[in-house]
Amino acid sequence: MTHNPLAPSWLTEPDDANALAPGLWPRTAERESSGELQIGGVPATEIARQFGTPVYVIDEREARERADDVRGALQDAFEKIGSHTHVYYAGKALLTSVVARWMVDAGCRIDVCSGGELAVALAAGVEPGDIGFHGNNKSLSEIDRAVGSGVGTIIIDSIQEIGRVAEAAARHGVRQRVRLRVNSGVHAHTHEFLATAHEDQKFGLSLEDAPDAVQRIRHAESLEFVGLHCHIGSQIFGAGGFAESAARLLSVHKELLRDGPVPELNLGGGFGIAYTSADAPTPISDLADAIAAIVRDECGKLQIPVPDMAFEPGRAIIGTAGITLYEAGTTKPVTVETAEGPHTRLYVSVDGGMSDNARTALYDADYSVRIASRRSASTPALVRIAGKHCESGDIVVSDDYLPSDVKPGDLLAVPATGAYCWSLASNYNYLGRPPIVAVRDGHARVIVRGETEADLMARDAGLDGR
């Protein structure tokens, strides 16, 4: 096996470029005897025939089971140390009315961060008291709607917001529960974390400013302070970052207890998933046990009761439940001179791109890809899956191996696209956003309709009446 120097060091050439790497795909994903990929008992070609491509496919059973697994692991771990836990599904990852109902069925609450997300959650029938409302710049109308709707908790993100929420609560004649978002100075990503005195970011207040802010909240008769909130990053592997952050938060938590109750602590989310065969995320049960032990031990050192806990996972629940199907349009071998001589990368262009998955362009995110419509005995070739947009950075999958006979018309599947792909989708180059199709037990149904050119034109006021 010859290494292609154009491939990143973490990517190894597979023995079988048809194989589905464990952990990347929904548990129902498998190849039929014909070699075709099926998800939730539905063949990929049937999904493409019915709904076109690109198309987001969400395995309903996978989403429900992951929600139940994550909630259960966190609640079980903290129950062992005498604490109660609330798990909020982070709607920013993927929020539709159907997904919201799945999460509620699994015992999760819903976390929203805009008036639009709040509207979806309420329209889906989520109990207002089971909703948490985030955001660094909530408008006055959003705050008023949240308070008036009976939203369970509003996360205060700035000093100015204390007065705004207090005024809205007084106007509606309620006592609004609030958390205060703080920065612990810890930023975590995958298996590494960085701890500093301050974080230079738009969210929350510094830990040093928290006591004064909490005092202001407590002085507002229309507000009820329930605890601190902190989010340390995304795609986190391991508990090291949570250990450092929890220690810093609980130190302030103890200080706040001197002047009144602090019933809860929210440690956010950010638990990682596998996007490539090189990723090894910590199993959620192990992560939950580790975080619970950290909180228990730190509370023991500080001689304070273990508070009730809250978490906000999104990607860890919905990410692996989703795949995106594309049709290959053109292939183009590109030869690059390297220190080891000329080597070739095969560009495969598909009928979507950065309008349906902006994460590769925004975050240099890595993804994987497989041919979904057939199996091939051809040798593996290093490929880059490119979109159809007029941007050189329009890449869906930067590096992976596919059979070298990949050709126009092949159906390609990119796994782990359940989180932040539809949420970040755009109409760049006037492409309509794809539909979301849920699959389960051999059946497929649209849960969000795709956009047509007519939909896009309908918003153009210059075409009114034509």
SULTAGI-V972021 format. One record per residue. N is the residue number from 1. RES is the residue in one letter. PSI is psi as a letter, one per 40 degrees, with the letter a starting at -180 (none if undefined). D_CENTER is the distance of its C-alpha to the mean C-alpha in Angstrom with 2 decimals. Layout:
<<N | RES | PSI | D_CENTER> <N | RES | PSI | D_CENTER>>
This chain:
<<1 | M | h | 36.05> <2 | T | h | 36.01> <3 | H | h | 33.14> <4 | N | h | 32.11> <5 | P | e | 31.91> <6 | L | e | 29.55> <7 | A | i | 26.83> <8 | P | i | 24.77> <9 | S | d | 26.10> <10 | W | e | 23.22> <11 | L | h | 23.69> <12 | T | i | 26.64> <13 | E | h | 28.44> <14 | P | i | 27.98> <15 | D | d | 31.06> <16 | D | h | 29.63> <17 | A | e | 27.36> <18 | N | e | 26.80> <19 | A | i | 25.33> <20 | L | h | 21.81> <21 | A | h | 20.47> <22 | P | i | 19.65> <23 | G | e | 16.13> <24 | L | d | 14.57> <25 | W | i | 15.46> <26 | P | i | 15.52> <27 | R | e | 18.51> <28 | T | e | 20.57> <29 | A | h | 20.39> <30 | E | i | 23.91> <31 | R | h | 26.69> <32 | E | i | 29.64> <33 | S | d | 33.17> <34 | S | e | 33.29> <35 | G | e | 30.40> <36 | E | i | 28.08> <37 | L | h | 24.46> <38 | Q | i | 23.65> <39 | I | h | 20.53> <40 | G | f | 21.10> <41 | G | e | 24.76> <42 | V | h | 24.61> <43 | P | i | 25.84> <44 | A | d | 23.75> <45 | T | d | 26.87> <46 | E | d | 27.33> <47 | I | d | 23.87> <48 | A | d | 24.71> <49 | R | d | 28.19> <50 | Q | d | 27.20> <51 | F | e | 24.32> <52 | G | i | 24.77> <53 | T | i | 22.50> <54 | P | i | 19.95> <55 | V | h | 18.19> <56 | Y | h | 14.73> <57 | V | h | 15.47> <58 | I | h | 13.64> <59 | D | h | 15.52> <60 | E | d | 16.15> <61 | R | d | 17.69> <62 | E | d | 14.89> <63 | A | d | 12.33> <64 | R | d | 15.09> <65 | E | d | 16.19> <66 | R | d | 12.97> <67 | A | d | 12.63> <68 | D | d | 16.28> <69 | D | d | 16.11> <70 | V | d | 13.62> <71 | R | d | 15.54> <72 | G | d | 18.79> <73 | A | d | 18.38> <74 | L | d | 17.67> <75 | Q | d | 20.40> <76 | D | d | 22.82> <77 | A | d | 22.52> <78 | F | d | 23.26> <79 | E | d | 25.84> <80 | K | d | 27.79> <81 | I | e | 28.23> <82 | G | f | 29.16> <83 | S | i | 26.04> <84 | H | i | 24.16> <85 | T | h | 20.35> <86 | H | h | 18.15> <87 | V | h | 14.55> <88 | Y | h | 12.54> <89 | Y | h | 9.56> <90 | A | h | 7.26> <91 | G | d | 8.19> <92 | K | d | 6.80> <93 | A | d | 3.70> <94 | L | h | 7.00> <95 | L | h | 10.19> <96 | T | i | 13.58> <97 | S | d | 16.60> <98 | V | d | 16.57> <99 | V | d | 13.03> <100 | A | d | 13.98> <101 | R | d | 17.17> <102 | W | d | 15.72> <103 | M | d | 13.84> <104 | V | d | 17.13> <105 | D | d | 19.11> <106 | A | e | 17.31> <107 | G | e | 18.35> <108 | C | i | 15.23> <109 | R | i | 15.49> <110 | I | h | 13.28> <111 | D | h | 11.96> <112 | V | i | 12.61> <113 | C | f | 13.37> <114 | S | i | 15.88> <115 | G | d | 18.86> <116 | G | d | 17.40> <117 | E | d | 14.47> <118 | L | d | 17.22> <119 | A | d | 19.46> <120 | V | d | 17.21> <121 | A | d | 16.73> <122 | L | d | 20.48> <123 | A | d | 21.51> <124 | A | e | 19.70> <125 | G | e | 21.95> <126 | V | h | 19.71> <127 | E | h | 22.20> <128 | P | d | 22.08> <129 | G | e | 22.75> <130 | D | e | 19.50> <131 | I | h | 17.42> <132 | G | h | 16.41> <133 | F | h | 16.57> <134 | H | i | 15.12> <135 | G | h | 16.08> <136 | N | e | 18.43> <137 | N | f | 20.74> <138 | K | h | 20.94> <139 | S | i | 23.93> <140 | L | d | 26.98> <141 | S | d | 26.54> <142 | E | d | 22.92> <143 | I | d | 24.19> <144 | D | d | 27.19> <145 | R | d | 25.32> <146 | A | d | 22.98> <147 | V | d | 26.07> <148 | G | d | 28.15> <149 | S | e | 25.71> <150 | G | f | 25.76> <151 | V | h | 22.18> <152 | G | d | 22.14> <153 | T | h | 20.89> <154 | I | h | 20.52> <155 | I | h | 19.12> <156 | I | h | 21.84> <157 | D | e | 20.81> <158 | S | i | 24.31> <159 | I | d | 27.98> <160 | Q | d | 28.61> <161 | E | d | 26.06> <162 | I | d | 28.10> <163 | G | d | 31.01> <164 | R | d | 29.10> <165 | V | d | 27.48> <166 | A | d | 30.83> <167 | E | d | 32.75> <168 | A | d | 30.56> <169 | A | d | 30.85> <170 | A | d | 34.61> <171 | R | d | 35.01> <172 | H | e | 33.45> <173 | G | f | 35.41> <174 | V | i | 32.56> <175 | R | h | 31.44> <176 | Q | h | 27.75> <177 | R | h | 25.64> <178 | V | i | 23.73> <179 | R | i | 21.81> <180 | L | h | 22.23> <181 | R | h | 19.44> <182 | V | i | 20.91> <183 | N | h | 20.36> <184 | S | e | 21.45> <185 | G | e | 22.07> <186 | V | h | 19.73> <187 | H | h | 17.03> <188 | A | i | 15.37> <189 | H | h | 13.81> <190 | T | b | 14.09> <191 | H | e | 17.62> <192 | E | i | 19.01> <193 | F | i | 19.16> <194 | L | h | 21.44> <195 | A | h | 23.37> <196 | T | i | 25.38> <197 | A | d | 27.34> <198 | H | i | 25.29> <199 | E | h | 22.03> <200 | D | g | 22.50> <201 | Q | i | 19.60> <202 | K | e | 19.39> <203 | F | i | 17.76> <204 | G | a | 20.03> <205 | L | i | 23.51> <206 | S | i | 25.04> <207 | L | d | 26.07> <208 | E | d | 29.66> <209 | D | e | 29.29> <210 | A | d | 27.71> <211 | P | d | 31.07> <212 | D | d | 32.58> <213 | A | d | 29.62> <214 | V | d | 29.68> <215 | Q | d | 33.43> <216 | R | d | 33.03> <217 | I | d | 30.64> <218 | R | d | 33.15> <219 | H | e | 35.98> <220 | A | h | 34.44> <221 | E | d | 35.85> <222 | S | e | 33.22> <223 | L | i | 30.30> <224 | E | h | 29.43> <225 | F | h | 27.65> <226 | V | e | 25.54> <227 | G | i | 23.99> <228 | L | i | 22.02> <229 | H | i | 18.31> <230 | C | h | 16.71> <231 | H | h | 13.37> <232 | I | e | 14.22> <233 | G | a | 11.41> <234 | S | i | 8.33> <235 | Q | f | 8.62> <236 | I | h | 11.65> <237 | F | h | 14.35> <238 | G | i | 17.23> <239 | A | e | 18.38> <240 | G | d | 20.51> <241 | G | d | 18.47> <242 | F | d | 18.13> <243 | A | d | 21.90> <244 | E | d | 22.92> <245 | S | d | 20.80> <246 | A | d | 21.99> <247 | A | d | 25.54> <248 | R | d | 25.52> <249 | L | d | 24.02> <250 | L | d | 26.43> <251 | S | d | 29.33> <252 | V | d | 28.75> <253 | H | d | 28.03> <254 | K | d | 31.52> <255 | E | d | 33.07> <256 | L | d | 31.71> <257 | L | d | 33.16> <258 | R | d | 36.63> <259 | D | e | 36.53> <260 | G | i | 34.73> <261 | P | i | 32.21> <262 | V | g | 28.63> <263 | P | d | 27.37> <264 | E | i | 23.65> <265 | L | h | 21.35> <266 | N | h | 17.59> <267 | L | e | 15.97> <268 | G | a | 12.41> <269 | G | b | 9.50> <270 | G | e | 7.90> <271 | F | h | 9.10> <272 | G | i | 8.96> <273 | I | i | 9.47> <274 | A | h | 12.23> <275 | Y | d | 12.21> <276 | T | i | 15.99> <277 | S | e | 18.93> <278 | A | e | 19.29> <279 | D | h | 16.13> <280 | A | g | 17.04> <281 | P | i | 14.35> <282 | T | h | 16.14> <283 | P | h | 16.59> <284 | I | d | 15.08> <285 | S | d | 18.69> <286 | D | d | 19.94> <287 | L | d | 17.35> <288 | A | d | 18.08> <289 | D | d | 21.79> <290 | A | d | 21.72> <291 | I | d | 20.09> <292 | A | d | 22.53> <293 | A | d | 25.39> <294 | I | d | 24.53> <295 | V | d | 24.57> <296 | R | d | 27.72> <297 | D | d | 29.54> <298 | E | d | 28.79> <299 | C | d | 29.93> <300 | G | d | 32.98> <301 | K | d | 33.85> <302 | L | e | 33.56> <303 | Q | f | 35.41> <304 | I | i | 33.12> <305 | P | i | 31.72> <306 | V | h | 28.22> <307 | P | i | 26.25> <308 | D | i | 24.05> <309 | M | i | 20.41> <310 | A | i | 17.09> <311 | F | i | 13.51> <312 | E | g | 10.15> <313 | P | i | 7.60> <314 | G | c | 4.49> <315 | R | d | 3.09> <316 | A | d | 6.87> <317 | I | d | 7.88> <318 | I | e | 6.90> <319 | G | d | 6.14> <320 | T | e | 9.84> <321 | A | e | 11.15> <322 | G | i | 11.06> <323 | I | i | 13.56> <324 | T | h | 15.17> <325 | L | h | 18.96> <326 | Y | i | 21.18> <327 | E | h | 24.93> <328 | A | h | 26.54> <329 | G | d | 29.00> <330 | T | i | 30.79> <331 | T | i | 31.07> <332 | K | h | 32.52> <333 | P | h | 33.58> <334 | V | h | 33.56> <335 | T | h | 35.80> <336 | V | h | 35.16> <337 | E | h | 37.78> <338 | T | i | 36.75> <339 | A | d | 38.88> <340 | E | e | 39.23> <341 | G | a | 40.40> <342 | P | h | 38.86> <343 | H | i | 35.71> <344 | T | h | 33.85> <345 | R | h | 30.29> <346 | L | h | 29.85> <347 | Y | h | 27.86> <348 | V | h | 26.62> <349 | S | h | 25.78> <350 | V | i | 23.80> <351 | D | e | 23.80> <352 | G | a | 20.41> <353 | G | a | 18.69> <354 | M | e | 16.97> <355 | S | d | 17.16> <356 | D | e | 14.73> <357 | N | g | 12.68> <358 | A | e | 13.10> <359 | R | d | 11.02> <360 | T | d | 14.18> <361 | A | d | 16.37> <362 | L | d | 14.40> <363 | Y | e | 13.35> <364 | D | f | 15.68> <365 | A | i | 12.91> <366 | D | i | 14.58> <367 | Y | i | 14.38> <368 | S | i | 17.02> <369 | V | i | 19.27> <370 | R | i | 22.02> <371 | I | h | 24.77> <372 | A | e | 24.11> <373 | S | e | 27.53> <374 | R | i | 29.84> <375 | R | i | 30.62> <376 | S | i | 32.54> <377 | A | e | 35.04> <378 | S | i | 34.93> <379 | T | i | 34.26> <380 | P | i | 30.80> <381 | A | i | 30.37> <382 | L | h | 27.94> <383 | V | i | 25.96> <384 | R | h | 23.72> <385 | I | h | 22.00> <386 | A | i | 22.66> <387 | G | a | 21.90> <388 | K | e | 24.73> <389 | H | i | 24.20> <390 | C | g | 26.87> <391 | E | h | 25.02> <392 | S | d | 25.70> <393 | G | e | 22.15> <394 | D | g | 20.87> <395 | I | h | 19.63> <396 | V | d | 17.08> <397 | V | h | 17.97> <398 | S | d | 20.03> <399 | D | h | 21.75> <400 | D | i | 22.38> <401 | Y | h | 25.47> <402 | L | i | 26.60> <403 | P | h | 30.10> <404 | S | e | 32.41> <405 | D | e | 33.60> <406 | V | h | 30.34> <407 | K | i | 31.75> <408 | P | h | 31.37> <409 | G | e | 30.44> <410 | D | i | 28.38> <411 | L | h | 25.17> <412 | L | i | 22.27> <413 | A | h | 19.03> <414 | V | h | 15.91> <415 | P | i | 13.69> <416 | A | f | 10.04> <417 | T | e | 9.14> <418 | G | d | 7.57> <419 | A | h | 4.07> <420 | Y | e | 5.33> <421 | C | c | 8.73> <422 | W | d | 10.52> <423 | S | d | 9.13> <424 | L | e | 10.70> <425 | A | i | 13.57> <426 | S | i | 17.10> <427 | N | f | 20.71> <428 | Y | h | 21.84> <429 | N | f | 25.27> <430 | Y | f | 25.38> <431 | L | h | 23.23> <432 | G | i | 22.00> <433 | R | h | 18.36> <434 | P | i | 18.23> <435 | P | i | 18.29> <436 | I | h | 15.84> <437 | V | h | 17.94> <438 | A | h | 17.52> <439 | V | i | 19.70> <440 | R | h | 21.43> <441 | D | f | 24.86> <442 | G | e | 26.11> <443 | H | i | 25.23> <444 | A | h | 22.95> <445 | R | i | 22.36> <446 | V | h | 20.81> <447 | I | e | 18.38> <448 | V | h | 17.89> <449 | R | i | 20.87> <450 | G | i | 20.81> <451 | E | i | 22.60> <452 | T | i | 26.14> <453 | E | d | 28.32> <454 | A | d | 30.16> <455 | D | d | 27.08> <456 | L | d | 26.69> <457 | M | d | 30.45> <458 | A | d | 30.60> <459 | R | e | 28.93> <460 | D | h | 31.53> <461 | A | d | 34.21> <462 | G | e | 36.66> <463 | L | e | 36.82> <464 | D | h | 37.58> <465 | G | e | 40.43> <466 | R | none | 40.47>>
